[in-house]
Amino acid sequence: MYKIRSMTKSTLMIPDADISFRHGDQKYVEKLTPQLKGFLESGMLEIVDPWEIFIDLWWANLKDQPTMVKDLLAFCASRCLLQDFLGSGSQKSKQSILGRLLSKNVGRCGERKLVRRRRREGTFYHLS
């Protein structure tokens, strides 16, 4: 699912099937309906990065609750989040990819701060 933000800051949620998005690749515009394509080209709409959507939904649902990568992966799967980033490999592969994405973003996540805590039970992440 991708979020499109309008100039008035209202938000539309659009299923993955409507947008083919690759980070840093503008080809997704060709897959949009002519109306959405026109709005994007005019600057009236912008596509928000899927990582931003993940962070927004994580905060909205889990707040600052410490969460393990395997649980965040289940969270993503239940909401069809980060599918392009996680790929189509095994659960273990997806968990490793998500763990690396989280590790690379520790300390920063837009308006939030991503915090990693290592405990006896494993590594936990939370937003603050």
N, C-alpha and C positions, 0 to 999 in steps of 0.2 A: 504494500500500500504506500502511496506517495501523497504528500501533502502539497497542495498548491495554495500559495498565499496571494491574495489580491492587494492592490494598493490601499484598500480600506482596511487591511489586516484581517479580513474575514478569511476563513479557511475552507477549502473543499478537500475531501478525502477521495482519492481515485484509486481503484484497484490496479494491481500490477499489470493486468492484461491491457490496460489502456496506455501504458507508458513503458517503453523500453529504455531504461536509464543506466548509463555507465558513468561512474564518477569521472568528471573532466571531459566527457564526450558529448557533444551537442546533437548527435544523431537522434536522440529521443524525440525531438520536435517533429520529425517526419511521421512518427507513429500516432500522433495526436489527431483528434478530430479537427477539421478546418477551423471551427470556432475557437477552440482552445489554442490552436497554433497561432491564429490571428492575435489573440489576447497576449500570448507570450511574446510574439514579435513586436507588439506595440509597447511592451514594458508594463502593461497593466496587471500581469500575473507573473509570478516567479515560481519555479519548482524548488522546493526545499530539499536539501540533502537527506537521503534515507537515514543517515546516522543521526541527524537532528530529530527526526521523527521517533527513532528508537529512544533517544535521551528524553524527549518530551513525555513519551508514554511510560517509560521507566519511572520517571519522577512522579507522574500522575498516579501510577498504580502502587509503587513500592516506596516512594519518598526516599528517606535516608536509611532504609532497612538493608543491612549487609546481606548480600546475595552471592551465591557461588555461580561460577560460569555455567555449570550444567543447568542450573535453575533459570539463568538468564536466557540460555538457549531454548529451553522449553517455553519461556515467555515470548521469545521471538517467533517460534514455530506456531504458537497458538494465535498469533496476530499477523502472520505472514510478513514479518519484518526482516530486513537485511538479507533476503534470499539471494540477491545477486552477489553480495559479498561472501556469503557462507558457502555457496556452491551446492553441488548435488552429491557430495561424498557421504561417507558414513557419519553417524552421530559423533563419533570420536574426532573425526576430521573437522567437522563443523565446530565442535567444542574447542579444538585447538586454534582454529581461525578466529573465533570470537575472543578467546583468551588473548591472542596476540593483538587484536584490534583494541581491546580494553587496555592492555599493557601500554600500547603506544600512545594512548590518550589519557593516561593517569595525569591528574593535575589540571586538565583542561577539558571542557566539553561545553562550549558556548557559554551560556549564562551560569552553568553549573560547574562544580569541581568534582572530578572523578577521583575517588580515593580507593586505594588497595590496602587491604589488611591481611597479613598472613597469620593464620592461627593453626593450632594443632590439627583441627579438622580439615584444613585446606585454605585456599585463598578466597577471600571475599572482597567484593566491590560494593561501593555505595556512592550515592550522589550527595552533595551538600550544597 
